[in-house]
Every structure is written in structure tokens, then in C-alpha cells.
């Protein structure tokens, strides 16, 4: 009889191989030189395992180098988290970035470690456009989708346009990554697919920074990361003292979650560049999204940008609701102003016209 070794045992073996103090052997972020080992622990040679790139606030490209130790430790935290959601019976589509990023390669390894099957489609839509992906989901009875919330919404919209019902597909789990989103919108995505939704959180340099507990809250990986918000409790996330360009809320340990974890809860709010000052601090697109999705008529589509000191919001409704779009936009605009104290321009479009409206 064949026996299966628990995932935790595999990773205990990995941890045993990581000699020395891994706390100080992090990635050499933004150095531009993969041979740079300035962050190495005393007496150790920390060689880079992964090279990637990120775009900073000015739009410039910055190199990222991750050591082998941190690469494995990121995988461990993500595997233990996803091991509660996925198993050997799952077939998982990974529609996340692969080129010059860490998340795609990490996700493949993690899905394999939990024992599930993986179909890596990426986000370029060249070899695997969305129409092909819908065919793959049906052909291989895909049970889980890992992607950005906007991708999940667009894929569901395409299925509907092709006469399919997303809620009748084999998808039962949607894991959202790479894009901050409100619980309200995630619930709308889940309802569209008749699936459970959850989120993961990472940055370009730290692909696994916070993982979901059984209640769905994101808890910081504080056993290996030192995290602060440049402001209390809301501000730019600092990881090991380095600014990330990401706006977050950090909640005190033991508050806001019933799981009892000692690790603080992190609420992603998007980039600092996409936030505006409000009466009581920075207001993010996620705050705006929470207000908008009080409207039950909205589909999961949502776009929000900052232009000329105001939020420019685009939402979508079904064809049946489209005639009332003008009144709905006015209602959302008023609710945003009343609740957040910021200006917003709101446009509501027919869901079938979404790609044109946001291009």
C-alpha cells in the first residue's frame, strides 16, 4: 500500500536544510546585481536563486534578487496556507504573471506540493487566450482558479457571452492574487462562479507576505518578516524597513479575526500612488470599491483610477439593468462623497461593453 507523506514533513526537511539564521538572509532588493550578497548572514555565502524585476513609483524598472533561503521560505508559508484549500483531487489553473516575476513560478511549485494538478496559463493571452481557457476548464474539469479579481470577472463575463453559466462550471475555489479588492467585490465574484473566494498577499520582492487563515483574513508572515505601516493603523507597508509602495491597514494581533493567530491581520488597499487624501487620512480605490458594491445590481467588474484629484470609477451592470445606469452612477457618486469625503466621477456601463469602456 502506498502512503502519502504529509506536506508539513516535506517542509520540515526543507527547513532543516536551511542552516544558520534565515532571518537575516533576505533578498537583495533593488541592487541590480545578482552577485550582490550584502544581506548574507555572517560566515555564509548567500547565492541568488531567483531574479525578477518590478516597476517603482516613478515608472522605472528595478531589479530584484531573492536568495535560495527566502525563496523556499516563501513557498513553505504559501503551501501550508493553500494546503487548507486545495488537495489531490483539485485541478488548478494558474493565471498569474510568469515573466520576470516570482509569483508564477512559486504558485506552480506550491500547487504541486499540495498534491494538486496545475495548468499554467499565465496572463499574456497569446498561447492561451480566454476562449481557450474556458475550453480547458471544461475539458479537464478545473476546480480552482488562481488569478486577479479582474481576470475572474472578465472570464465569467466571456463565459456568459458565449451562452455558458459560470456557476455551473466545475470551479469551486477562486484564489485572488495581485490586485487589492474589497470583500464585497470578492463575494460578488464568488457568487458569479458559485465558488469560495480567498486572497493571498505579496509584493514583487516578497511573493508571500500574508496568507489567509480559515476565516479568510490575511495574516502577516511575521516569523520571517518585520512589517510596519507608515502611519497607524493605515499607511505605506514597510517590509524589513523597505518601502513597498503599497497602502495597507495593519491590525493588532488578536483583533478582527476569530482564528486566534498571533500574527497581525493585513488588509491590502492598493498602491499608494492610487490613493487620495481624505478628511481622516488616505483613501484608496478599495475604500471606493466597498461603497460601490453596496449596489446589488453591479457585476464583479470594477475599475478605479486617480485623475485631477478625483477618483474616476467605472462599474458594470447586466443588459437588463443598463437603462438605469445613469441614476445608479449618480447614487454611487453621492454615496462615495458622503462616506469618504472625496470627489468621484462614476460611469456605469453594460457588462458586454466592458472591454471597450475601459480600454
Secondary structure by P-SEA (a helix, b strand, c coil): ccccccaaaaaaaaaaaccccccccccccccccccccccccccbbbbbcccccccccccbbbbbbbcaaaaaaaaaaaaaaacccccccbbbbbccccccccaaaaaaaaaaaabbbbbbbccccccccaaaaaaaaaaaccccccccaaaaaaaaaaaaaaccccccccccbbbbccccccaaaaaaaaaaacbbbbbccccccccccbbbccccbbbccccccccccccccccbbbcccccccbbbbbbcccccccccccbbbbbbccccccccccccccccaaaaaaaaacccccccbbbbbbcccbbbbbbbbccccccaaaaaaaaaaaaaaacccbbbbbbbccccccccccc
